[in-house]
């Protein structure tokens, strides 16, 4: 993992599941982390753990649905480290429901966080990466960005959008600015966000160790793999399922 060492990495959604696991793994391999999430207490606790273990991290409480907030996050990274090597757009929400329930506030929030949050992250980091003529943007999508099942219509739509944005960015930037892009689409992951939206009768079936849900560590390793590849290799798309997941 030598290509991770000393890279400046902005990570959103850092305090839960995939984000926390990714932060800890990248820190172990020498990344300089700029951690963002809404929950300041958990954010600082994560940074403290990383620093105690010999890693390096700074934090900034951030709402990814705020363009200004994401600009401030990028500026914090530049002020501290002078560059941005990697942006990981990990923050996301999934309050799934049937369309006929008309939960419009949930729809709006998913669009704000899952789509606009990714776009605002790109807008904040891209100028610095273009100036450097190097950088890597990793977007965490979902297996539901490849398909739709009942109750996931809006969530799936947002994750389809993440895939489209990632591919469009690849086509625009990789030939000229050498900015790499990676879209990672996990299946069911044993995180608070994913499990809490399931009906109670299904929650035990996808608990950690059940075989029906990925550990957040598995997704973190996929992120680290993509970042660690030499700069002349771009891992553009990773789909990762629990072995026992059928769809």
C-alpha positions, 0 to 999 in steps of 0.5 A, spaced: 500 500 500 505 504 498 501 509 493 497 511 499 502 513 504 502 521 505 496 522 500 491 527 502 484 524 503 478 528 504 473 523 506 465 524 507 460 520 511 466 518 516 463 517 522 459 511 520 460 504 517 464 504 511 467 511 512 469 509 519 472 503 516 475 506 510 478 512 515 482 507 519 484 503 514 487 509 510 490 511 516 494 505 517 497 506 511 500 513 512 494 517 509 493 524 511 486 524 513 481 530 512 474 527 515 467 530 514 461 528 517 455 532 521 456 528 528 462 532 531 463 528 537 463 522 533 468 525 528 473 528 533 473 521 537 475 517 530 480 522 529 483 521 536 483 514 535 487 515 529 492 519 532 493 515 538 494 509 533 500 513 530 496 516 524 494 523 522 487 526 521 484 533 522 476 534 522 471 539 520 463 538 521 460 538 514 453 538 511 455 535 504 448 538 502 451 545 503 456 547 497 459 552 501 460 547 507 464 543 502 468 548 499 470 550 506 472 542 507 476 543 501 479 549 503 481 546 510 485 541 506 489 545 502 490 550 508 493 544 512 496 540 507 497 544 500 494 539 496 488 534 495 490 527 492 483 523 494 476 525 495 472 520 497 464 521 497 462 516 501 456 520 505 449 517 503 442 516 506 437 511 504 430 512 507 426 507 502 419 507 502 414 506 496 412 511 492 405 511 493 407 513 500 409 520 498 414 521 502 417 527 499 421 530 504 425 523 504 426 524 496 428 531 497 433 529 502 436 523 498 437 528 492 440 533 496 445 528 500 446 522 495 447 527 488 448 534 490 453 532 496 457 528 490 457 534 485 458 539 491 464 535 493 467 534 486 466 542 485 470 543 491 476 538 490 476 539 482 480 546 481 485 543 486 486 537 482 486 540 475 491 545 478 496 539 480 494 535 474 493 529 478 488 527 483 483 521 484 475 522 486 472 515 489 464 515 489 461 510 493 454 508 489 450 502 491 448 495 487 442 499 487 445 504 482 445 498 477 438 495 479 431 497 482 427 493 487 420 495 490 421 501 495 428 503 492 426 507 486 428 514 489 434 511 492 436 507 486 435 513 482 440 517 486 445 511 486 444 511 478 446 518 478 452 517 482 455 512 477 453 517 471 456 523 474 463 518 475 463 516 468 462 523 465 467 525 470 472 520 467 471 522 460 472 529 461 478 529 466 482 523 465 485 524 458 487 531 460 488 532 467 490 525 469 484 525 474 482 518 476 475 516 478 472 510 481 465 508 482 464 503 488 457 499 488 457 495 494 451 490 495 448 489 502 453 492 508 452 491 515 452 498 517 447 502 521 444 506 515 443 500 511 440 495 517 436 500 520 431 501 514 429 494 513 423 491 516 425 488 523 424 481 521 430 482 516 435 485 520 437 479 524 438 476 517 443 481 515 447 482 521 455 482 521 457 475 520 450 473 517 453 471 510 448 476 507 451 482 508 458 485 507 463 488 513 464 495 512 472 493 512 470 489 505 468 496 502 474 499 505 479 494 502 476 496 495 477 503 496 484 502 498 485 497 493 483 503 488 487 508 491 493 504 491 494 502 484 499 506 480 497 513 477 497 510 470 492 505 472 485 507 474 480 502 477 473 505 474 468 500 477 468 496 483 461 492 484 462 488 491 456 483 494 456 478 500 457 472 497 450 469 499 446 475 496 442 473 490 440 480 487 
